[in-house]
Amino acid sequence: MVYTLSYQIYKYEHGLSAAEQRAADVRSGEAAAALRDLRLRLGRACRPGRRVRPARGADAMTASVRVPSSAR
């Protein structure tokens, strides 16, 4: 909602009614929950090393591979 400047000043000086305060509290709670969910989703998406799971037996396959040493 868009309020005129004079109405905003009046509300600032006189405060909100109980119903208006409850509505503002509900809106701020919803916004906080949405931001928390967004932060968690972004955190999961940006977490390094969690995107690809190794295939089964990957450790056994890499353990049997020999890399020739260049120092020989």
C-alpha positions as CSV (number, residue, x, y, z in Angstrom):
1,M,0.0,0.0,0.0
2,V,1.1,3.5,-0.7
3,Y,0.2,6.2,1.9
4,T,0.6,9.9,1.6
5,L,3.4,11.6,3.5
6,S,1.0,13.3,5.8
7,Y,-0.7,10.0,6.8
8,Q,2.7,8.4,7.4
9,I,3.7,11.3,9.6
10,Y,0.4,11.1,11.5
11,K,0.9,7.3,12.0
12,Y,4.5,7.9,13.2
13,E,3.4,10.5,15.7
14,H,0.3,8.7,17.0
15,G,1.3,5.0,16.7
16,L,-0.6,2.1,15.2
17,S,-3.9,0.6,16.5
18,A,-3.8,-2.9,17.9
19,A,-5.1,-4.4,14.7
20,E,-2.6,-2.5,12.6
21,Q,0.2,-3.6,14.9
22,R,-0.9,-7.3,14.7
23,A,-1.1,-7.0,10.9
24,A,2.4,-5.5,10.7
25,D,3.8,-8.2,13.0
26,V,2.3,-10.9,10.8
27,R,3.8,-9.3,7.7
28,S,7.2,-9.0,9.2
29,G,7.1,-12.6,10.4
30,E,6.2,-13.8,7.0
31,A,9.0,-11.7,5.5
32,A,11.5,-13.1,8.0
33,A,10.4,-16.7,7.3
34,A,10.8,-16.1,3.5
35,L,14.2,-14.7,4.0
36,R,15.3,-17.5,6.2
37,D,14.1,-20.1,3.7
38,L,15.9,-18.3,0.9
39,R,19.1,-18.1,2.9
40,L,18.9,-21.9,3.6
41,R,18.2,-22.7,-0.1
42,L,21.1,-20.5,-1.3
43,G,23.4,-22.0,1.4
44,R,22.6,-25.5,0.2
45,A,23.1,-24.6,-3.5
46,C,26.4,-22.9,-2.8
47,R,27.9,-25.4,-0.5
48,P,31.1,-26.8,-2.0
49,G,31.7,-30.5,-2.3
50,R,28.1,-31.6,-1.8
51,R,26.9,-31.6,-5.4
52,V,28.1,-35.0,-6.7
53,R,28.1,-38.2,-4.8
54,P,30.9,-40.7,-5.7
55,A,29.8,-43.9,-7.3
56,R,29.9,-47.1,-5.3
57,G,33.3,-48.7,-5.2
58,A,35.0,-45.5,-6.3
59,D,37.5,-45.9,-3.5
60,A,38.4,-49.4,-4.6
61,M,38.8,-48.3,-8.2
62,T,41.1,-45.4,-7.3
63,A,43.2,-47.5,-4.9
64,S,44.1,-50.0,-7.7
65,V,45.3,-47.4,-10.1
66,R,49.1,-46.9,-10.2
67,V,50.6,-43.8,-11.4
68,P,54.2,-44.2,-12.6
69,S,56.7,-42.0,-10.9
70,S,58.5,-39.5,-13.0
71,A,61.6,-39.8,-10.7
72,R,62.4,-43.4,-11.9
